[in-house]
Amino acid sequence: MPQFLRNKRLIILLAGIIILVALIGFSLRDREELSWPEQFVKDTVGFVQNIFAKPAHYVAGFVENIHDLLNTYEENKILKEHLDSYAKLKVEADRLEQENKELRAVLDKDETLASYHVRHASVISRNPDRWNESLIIDKGEVHDIKKDMAVITADGMIGKIKSVGKTTSSVQLLSTIDRTNRVHVAIQGDENAYGLVEGIDEESQLLLVNEIPAEIKIKKGMNVITSGFSGTFPEGLFIGTVEKVEPSQYGLTQTAYVKPAANFYNIKHVMVIERTMPTDKDYESGDATGEGEEKAASGDKS
């Protein structure tokens, strides 16, 4: 009996090999039509592929859409940077257009409220406890830096010179919460509105522009620049854009909340602005008319 079983297994194995070889030979020959087993397998595989193909294509399309969204996000960041530059150029263009109209009537005008000289400086120190209030730059009295000169970055105005040493100076930032830290500004529109930057709102981190007349309509997105009328800063230094407007406590004036154009948190290089048109202090000292030099000369003779 065991011998018969072994022979039976051998016979079945040989028969299987013969059938397999026959099937291989049958499948390799040139035929115009498939056999029904091949056709069955092909149809079954095709059906299964159709079931999984649509979800796979859907997932692939979803992943591709996510990739496109990420690319769009990066492109939007680049475009936003370009729009920031455009806003600065528009401020300058609007100011120049208005100034040119005035110059048509005064052709011999040499200097304007917007005339200034630039001195480049680098930030060398910043107190962590007063990070949003002040910083120290590497230019001082020997570099002709004077108190109350405006300080800007490539993006916009950040503050003014508070104190001057021989080779260094302290800069008071616009973000300083100090009611005495005021900057006279103009909000550009069909009719310019004027107000005073008086510190920053701690919660929103937006600059506060007070003393705006209640009858003037202020809209979100309007540009805020230095007015040039304070006798300290030149006209046209970009400060930021209006985010919202609220009436004052008694409704007689308005307060504009302004998003700063410059980044007060990360400052490495700055420009100190010297106004070339004489200021009130120059007239008081006689430097604007030459009286100061005459007084000095008379003092030397005596």
C-alpha positions as a printed NumPy array, in Angstrom:
array([[  0.   ,   0.   ,   0.   ],
       [  2.704,   2.573,   0.834],
       [  4.482,   1.68 ,  -2.421],
       [  1.291,   2.303,  -4.379],
       [  0.785,   5.72 ,  -2.709],
       [  4.338,   6.774,  -3.561],
       [  3.835,   5.707,  -7.182],
       [  0.509,   7.523,  -7.276],
       [  2.098,  10.746,  -6.02 ],
       [  4.867,  10.41 ,  -8.619],
       [  2.337,   9.847, -11.38 ],
       [  0.343,  12.935, -10.274],
       [  3.516,  15.069, -10.139],
       [  4.567,  13.958, -13.629],
       [  1.093,  14.592, -14.979],
       [  1.109,  18.042, -13.434],
       [  4.483,  18.875, -14.992],
       [  3.263,  17.668, -18.385],
       [  0.111,  19.782, -18.141],
       [  2.151,  22.819, -17.04 ],
       [  4.575,  22.438, -19.964],
       [  1.635,  22.019, -22.319],
       [  0.005,  25.184, -21.   ],
       [  3.244,  27.128, -21.344],
       [  3.677,  25.927, -24.897],
       [  0.073,  26.732, -25.656],
       [  0.378,  30.254, -24.297],
       [  3.589,  30.961, -26.203],
       [  2.288,  30.127, -29.647],
       [  0.977,  32.845, -31.961],
       [ -2.781,  33.163, -31.552],
       [ -5.324,  35.718, -32.599],
       [ -7.765,  34.893, -29.793],
       [ -7.244,  34.199, -26.114],
       [ -8.432,  31.023, -24.466],
       [-11.339,  31.313, -22.057],
       [ -9.109,  30.911, -18.935],
       [ -6.806,  33.693, -20.177],
       [ -9.769,  35.826, -21.066],
       [-11.28 ,  35.184, -17.596],
       [ -8.038,  36.117, -15.818],
       [ -7.611,  39.206, -17.968],
       [-11.169,  40.396, -17.362],
       [-10.873,  39.733, -13.635],
       [ -7.612,  41.663, -13.365],
       [ -9.041,  44.532, -15.412],
       [-12.106,  44.723, -13.189],
       [ -9.967,  44.846, -10.029],
       [ -7.705,  47.488, -11.582],
       [-10.725,  49.664, -12.384],
       [-11.89 ,  49.38 ,  -8.772],
       [ -8.551,  50.62 ,  -7.399],
       [ -7.601,  52.967, -10.257],
       [-10.174,  55.7  ,  -9.531],
       [ -9.331,  56.059,  -5.809],
       [ -5.633,  55.991,  -6.672],
       [ -6.1  ,  58.718,  -9.265],
       [ -8.189,  60.71 ,  -6.786],
       [ -5.481,  60.469,  -4.113],
       [ -2.778,  61.369,  -6.648],
       [ -4.83 ,  64.363,  -7.775],
       [ -5.392,  65.445,  -4.146],
       [ -1.648,  65.27 ,  -3.412],
       [ -0.937,  67.26 ,  -6.566],
       [ -3.486,  69.897,  -5.506],
       [ -1.814,  70.172,  -2.093],
       [  1.523,  70.639,  -3.836],
       [  0.015,  73.351,  -6.034],
       [ -1.418,  75.092,  -2.941],
       [  1.99 ,  75.091,  -1.279],
       [  3.54 ,  76.564,  -4.425],
       [  0.777,  79.188,  -4.501],
       [  1.486,  80.049,  -0.833],
       [  5.176,  80.606,  -1.597],
       [  4.319,  82.701,  -4.643],
       [  1.903,  84.777,  -2.528],
       [  4.67 ,  85.457,   0.006],
       [  6.926,  86.729,  -2.785],
       [  4.116,  88.845,  -4.236],
       [  3.364,  90.274,  -0.788],
       [  6.987,  91.387,  -0.45 ],
       [  6.708,  93.058,  -3.836],
       [  3.466,  94.745,  -2.755],
       [  5.216,  96.11 ,   0.354],
       [  7.851,  97.651,  -1.901],
       [  5.08 ,  98.986,  -4.132],
       [  3.427, 100.667,  -1.132],
       [  6.66 , 102.51 ,  -0.334],
       [  7.044, 103.607,  -3.958],
       [  3.433, 104.785,  -4.03 ],
       [  4.001, 106.882,  -0.909],
       [  7.018, 108.51 ,  -2.5  ],
       [  5.221, 109.005,  -5.829],
       [  2.164, 110.61 ,  -4.198],
       [  4.37 , 112.939,  -2.189],
       [  6.45 , 113.92 ,  -5.23 ],
       [  3.341, 114.548,  -7.328],
       [  1.899, 116.867,  -4.714],
       [  5.241, 118.596,  -4.269],
       [  5.674, 119.133,  -8.014],
       [  2.329, 120.927,  -8.179],
       [  3.514, 123.328,  -5.503],
       [  6.9  , 123.8  ,  -7.179],
       [  5.303, 124.976, -10.416],
       [  4.495, 128.222,  -8.605],
       [  7.899, 128.485,  -6.928],
       [ 10.526, 127.619,  -9.563],
       [ 13.465, 128.963,  -7.536],
       [ 12.824, 126.66 ,  -4.571],
       [ 16.086, 124.829,  -3.739],
       [ 15.148, 122.725,  -0.725],
       [ 11.942, 121.129,   0.479],
       [ 10.624, 119.672,   3.692],
       [ 11.548, 116.265,   2.255],
       [ 15.24 , 117.061,   1.684],
       [ 17.673, 115.13 ,   3.875],
       [ 21.079, 113.478,   4.14 ],
       [ 21.539, 109.837,   5.095],
       [ 24.131, 108.345,   7.454],
       [ 24.333, 104.568,   7.66 ],
       [ 24.827, 102.852,  11.022],
       [ 24.715,  99.405,  12.599],
       [ 23.024,  98.262,  15.801],
       [ 25.659,  97.23 ,  18.358],
       [ 23.592,  96.773,  21.523],
       [ 20.042,  96.165,  22.663],
       [ 18.815,  95.704,  26.224],
       [ 16.615,  92.571,  26.479],
       [ 14.555,  94.242,  29.217],
       [ 13.867,  97.234,  26.949],
       [ 13.834,  95.434,  23.616],
       [ 10.842,  97.376,  22.266],
       [ 12.014, 100.732,  23.578],
       [ 15.584, 101.501,  22.502],
       [ 18.801, 100.344,  20.87 ],
       [ 22.401, 101.56 ,  20.507],
       [ 24.069, 102.341,  17.149],
       [ 27.752, 102.742,  16.242],
       [ 27.566, 106.406,  15.176],
       [ 27.808, 109.454,  17.432],
       [ 28.889, 113.053,  17.755],
       [ 32.076, 112.588,  15.714],
       [ 29.885, 111.368,  12.834],
       [ 27.665, 114.511,  13.03 ],
       [ 24.792, 112.643,  14.672],
       [ 22.473, 114.938,  16.641],
       [ 19.614, 114.467,  19.049],
       [ 16.089, 114.047,  17.56 ],
       [ 17.319, 112.972,  14.105],
       [ 14.97 , 110.426,  12.52 ],
       [ 16.111, 106.805,  12.248],
       [ 14.788, 104.496,   9.517],
       [ 15.349, 101.07 ,   7.979],
       [ 14.771,  99.998,   4.402],
       [ 11.119,  99.358,   5.321],
       [ 10.245, 102.541,   7.174],
       [ 10.815, 104.821,  10.154],
       [ 11.609, 103.134,  13.499],
       [ 12.337, 106.063,  15.842],
       [ 14.626, 108.98 ,  16.615],
       [ 17.974, 109.728,  18.246],
       [ 17.395, 110.144,  21.98 ],
       [ 20.942, 110.789,  23.211],
       [ 24.346, 111.157,  21.564],
       [ 27.798, 110.088,  22.728],
       [ 31.129, 110.606,  21.028],
       [ 31.007, 107.405,  18.96 ],
       [ 27.617, 105.874,  19.79 ],
       [ 24.009, 107.019,  20.044],
       [ 20.805, 105.787,  21.666],
       [ 17.708, 105.38 ,  19.499],
       [ 14.211, 105.655,  20.983],
       [ 11.829, 103.409,  19.027],
       [  8.324, 104.399,  17.955],
       [  7.11 , 101.323,  19.839],
       [  8.179, 102.907,  23.138],
       [  5.171, 103.344,  25.415],
       [  5.902, 106.969,  26.295],
       [  3.45 , 109.849,  25.864],
       [  6.33 , 112.267,  25.308],
       [  7.571, 110.221,  22.318],
       [  5.539, 112.023,  19.642],
       [  5.897, 112.212,  15.865],
       [  3.77 , 114.555,  13.742],
       [  2.433, 112.561,  10.782],
       [  0.247, 112.919,   7.7  ],
       [ -2.304, 110.298,   6.632],
       [ -2.393, 110.408,   2.843],
       [ -5.767, 110.717,   1.128],
       [ -7.718, 113.076,  -1.122],
       [ -7.203, 115.495,   1.746],
       [ -4.286, 114.776,   4.054],
       [ -5.164, 114.283,   7.7  ],
       [ -2.642, 115.101,  10.416],
       [ -2.06 , 113.58 ,  13.809],
       [  0.507, 112.528,  16.372],
       [  2.06 , 109.092,  16.837],
       [  1.929, 108.59 ,  20.601],
       [  3.25 , 105.151,  21.439],
       [  1.856, 101.723,  20.69 ],
       [ -1.154,  99.668,  21.721],
       [  0.258,  96.797,  23.796],
       [ -2.472,  94.323,  22.881],
       [ -2.538,  94.778,  19.094],
       [  1.056,  96.058,  18.714],
       [ -0.243,  98.824,  16.434],
       [  0.994, 102.418,  16.601],
       [ -1.495, 104.967,  17.944],
       [ -2.06 , 108.126,  15.904],
       [ -4.116, 110.586,  17.964],
       [ -5.541, 114.085,  17.495],
       [ -7.06 , 113.351,  14.046],
       [-10.013, 115.698,  13.339],
       [-13.337, 113.855,  13.652],
       [-14.753, 115.237,  10.379],
       [-12.002, 113.708,   8.193],
       [-12.773, 110.232,   6.868],
       [ -9.922, 107.778,   7.447],
       [ -9.94 , 104.4  ,   5.663],
       [ -8.066, 101.169,   6.22 ],
       [ -4.945, 100.896,   4.058],
       [ -4.134, 104.619,   3.962],
       [ -0.399, 105.364,   4.168],
       [  1.053, 107.241,   7.134],
       [  4.176, 109.378,   6.643],
       [  6.019, 112.104,   8.518],
       [  4.462, 115.492,   7.776],
       [  7.625, 117.599,   7.78 ],
       [  5.878, 120.27 ,   9.861],
       [  7.348, 119.317,  13.225],
       [ 10.609, 121.141,  12.47 ],
       [ 12.577, 117.966,  13.263],
       [ 11.892, 115.219,  10.72 ],
       [ 11.815, 115.583,   6.935],
       [  8.581, 115.022,   5.073],
       [  7.668, 111.659,   3.551],
       [  9.335, 109.09 ,   5.83 ],
       [  7.095, 106.021,   5.619],
       [  5.704, 104.874,   8.972],
       [  2.96 , 102.365,   8.128],
       [ -0.632, 101.812,   7.021],
       [ -3.939, 102.357,   8.798],
       [ -5.567,  99.182,  10.148],
       [ -8.601, 100.673,  11.889],
       [ -9.998, 103.952,  13.251],
       [-11.869, 104.636,  16.473],
       [-13.406, 107.857,  17.847],
       [-11.764, 109.395,  20.899],
       [-13.391, 109.36 ,  24.311],
       [-15.467, 112.501,  23.738],
       [-15.888, 112.13 ,  19.963],
       [-14.049, 115.346,  19.124],
       [-11.094, 113.561,  17.465],
       [-10.191, 110.13 ,  16.112],
       [ -7.461, 107.606,  16.861],
       [ -5.961, 105.561,  14.018],
       [ -4.313, 102.216,  14.663],
       [ -1.34 , 101.923,  12.303],
       [  0.555,  98.778,  11.346],
       [  4.277,  99.708,  11.349],
       [  6.076,  99.271,   8.035],
       [  9.335,  98.372,   9.793],
       [ 10.008,  95.309,  11.911],
       [ 10.911,  96.63 ,  15.368],
       [ 11.87 ,  93.191,  16.653],
       [ 14.769,  92.388,  14.296],
       [ 16.893,  95.46 ,  13.497],
       [ 20.542,  95.19 ,  12.441],
       [ 21.252,  98.133,  10.127],
       [ 19.682, 101.589,  10.179],
       [ 19.922, 104.976,   8.466],
       [ 20.07 , 108.231,  10.429],
       [ 18.258, 111.045,   8.628],
       [ 19.513, 114.637,   8.802],
       [ 16.974, 117.147,   7.542],
       [ 18.69 , 119.656,   5.231],
       [ 16.021, 122.369,   5.394],
       [ 16.713, 124.483,   8.531],
       [ 14.735, 123.549,  11.634],
       [ 13.32 , 125.748,  14.381],
       [ 16.422, 125.087,  16.444],
       [ 18.622, 126.291,  13.599],
       [ 16.716, 129.565,  13.376],
       [ 16.838, 130.012,  17.145],
       [ 20.601, 129.479,  17.19 ],
       [ 21.14 , 131.643,  14.093],
       [ 22.716, 128.81 ,  12.069],
       [ 20.055, 129.018,   9.348],
       [ 20.774, 132.685,   8.55 ],
       [ 24.477, 132.75 ,   9.277],
       [ 24.011, 134.764,  12.471],
       [ 25.62 , 131.992,  14.457],
       [ 28.831, 132.289,  12.455],
       [ 28.789, 136.086,  12.788],
       [ 28.378, 135.761,  16.568],
       [ 31.227, 133.291,  16.717],
       [ 33.412, 135.583,  14.629],
       [ 32.661, 138.622,  16.812],
       [ 33.446, 136.508,  19.882],
       [ 36.862, 135.588,  18.438],
       [ 37.663, 139.278,  17.826],
       [ 36.813, 140.159,  21.383]])
